[in-house]
Amino acid sequence: MDGTLISTFTDPKLQRPWGVHVTLAGQVFVCGNTSHTAIQVDHEGKKKLAQIDGVTYPISVWVNTNIEQIIVGTYGTNKIVVLELQ
């Protein structure tokens, strides 16, 4: 709450990070707008756990763990992509 930096995550495959969602369990999801990816980062922000490729210009991500789905909003495509968690 005092603004102390906890961690910084860097991945060259994550281009133009945009849109972040943190679940109640602490799972962190981030969109890579120009890399056309959405990734999951561990709750400490130190390593990538999963990557979804091929989502055109993702700008928002939301995870519903109750129904095991990831919903990704895209820019300029008029699409919302719904994916099953596995």
Order of alpha helices (4+ residues) and beta strands (2+ residues): beta-beta-beta-beta-beta-beta-beta
